[in-house]
Amino acid sequence: MPSTPVVLAVIGFAILVVVGLVLLTGEANKPAVSGEGAATKLTPDGFPYEGDENAPVTIDIYSDYGCSHCKDFALETEPLIEQNYVATGKVKLVWHYFGFSAETQVVAAAAVCAAEQNNYAQFNRTLFANQATLTTGNLASWASQVGLDMTAFNKCLQSSDSKIKVQKSTNLAYAAGVNATPTFFINGEKIEGALPFEDFSAKIEQALAGANP
Amino acid sequence: MTERLTPKRNWLAMAQLVIGVAGVIVASYLTIIDYSDVKPLCTGVGGCSDVQSSGYAFIGPIPVALLGVVGYIVLLALRLARGRLSPDLDSYLPLAALGVSLIGVLYSAYLTYLEAFVIKAWCPWCVCSAILMTIYFALAVLDWRQASVE
């Protein structure tokens, strides 16, 4: 028959395990990517953007959630552009909903729903950060992780409006000459591929010089 | 060597086995949902997908439901091992089951709190698992008390 200290030790151990599990569960729900609290706004055309709406340089971004180079841009280069140019009011980033396949168009529709809650940037990066495990079935999981209103998100995702918006936006992208991802337009100049930040910086400086002769 | 069961202990053993097996089934169903795109069968309140697809359904890559499966299997193993070990070791099994089910019941309470106040959606299967774990904990307390007086 176990003695009282053994019984107390077992109960204490059980409580410690639960505290550990609770901490791990909470930890798993901390936003894994930058952009927390950085509210994105919507352009008159309904695309999410970040930065001063009158910034001298606009970068239009076309990415596909299945594209690994788009992930590289979103997680490595984009935060540097934000820090160095968006935060200083020189650049406005505009994300265009886009998807080559039916699956990535559904993911983009989820991004539409995040944009409606002014939380596009963080959700976008969370999706790219979890690209390996991303499915059309676990979108709500990432939405919940970035703190979206889940009732509104689910309602939005189930509606056809978000999917139609992605379809229209994708068609507009094709018409604008987007046939690979990632594609960018820096003040209208087309750039393809996830270039390193230094290359973007050079192009931005060039555009800034052109905008302020 | 096998456990000698009085009618009361026989009832307890049977109840623990039934609840344990039911727990494995419910937690396995939730785990399968976590690993697939299948939507959970949800009647009544209908928040299954909201809960199962929330970030709280996973600890890193591990579904919380899988922890439930492991927990119930450990409880079943502890129950089935009774009477099959040395008397010294055997005397620790009710306490071990009490400890494991205490972990289960406290963590289930936390998950139920998340459903009610954080995710704001109810998953009947998760509630069912929490109830099963609570019943198992009550049975484990009874079992441990009985083992203590024998």
Chai-1 contact restraints between the chains, C-beta under 6 A:
chainA,res_idxA,chainB,res_idxB,connection_type,confidence,min_distance_angstrom,max_distance_angstrom,comment,restraint_id
A,M1,B,S91,contact,1.0,0.0,6.0,A-B,restraint_1
A,P2,B,Y92,contact,1.0,0.0,6.0,A-B,restraint_2
A,P2,B,L95,contact,1.0,0.0,6.0,A-B,restraint_3
A,V10,B,L95,contact,1.0,0.0,6.0,A-B,restraint_4
A,V10,B,G99,contact,1.0,0.0,6.0,A-B,restraint_5
A,A14,B,G99,contact,1.0,0.0,6.0,A-B,restraint_6
A,A14,B,L102,contact,1.0,0.0,6.0,A-B,restraint_7
A,A14,B,I103,contact,1.0,0.0,6.0,A-B,restraint_8
A,V17,B,I103,contact,1.0,0.0,6.0,A-B,restraint_9
A,V18,B,I103,contact,1.0,0.0,6.0,A-B,restraint_10
A,V18,B,L106,contact,1.0,0.0,6.0,A-B,restraint_11
A,V18,B,Y107,contact,1.0,0.0,6.0,A-B,restraint_12
A,L21,B,Y107,contact,1.0,0.0,6.0,A-B,restraint_13
A,V22,B,Y110,contact,1.0,0.0,6.0,A-B,restraint_14
A,L24,B,I59,contact,1.0,0.0,6.0,A-B,restraint_15
A,T25,B,I59,contact,1.0,0.0,6.0,A-B,restraint_16
A,A28,B,I59,contact,1.0,0.0,6.0,A-B,restraint_17
A,A28,B,G60,contact,1.0,0.0,6.0,A-B,restraint_18
A,N29,B,G55,contact,1.0,0.0,6.0,A-B,restraint_19
A,T135,B,D37,contact,1.0,0.0,6.0,A-B,restraint_20
A,G137,B,D37,contact,1.0,0.0,6.0,A-B,restraint_21
A,N138,B,S53,contact,1.0,0.0,6.0,A-B,restraint_22
A,A140,B,S53,contact,1.0,0.0,6.0,A-B,restraint_23
A,S141,B,S53,contact,1.0,0.0,6.0,A-B,restraint_24
A,S141,B,G55,contact,1.0,0.0,6.0,A-B,restraint_25
A,S144,B,S54,contact,1.0,0.0,6.0,A-B,restraint_26
A,S144,B,G55,contact,1.0,0.0,6.0,A-B,restraint_27
A,Q145,B,G55,contact,1.0,0.0,6.0,A-B,restraint_28
A,M150,B,D50,contact,1.0,0.0,6.0,A-B,restraint_29
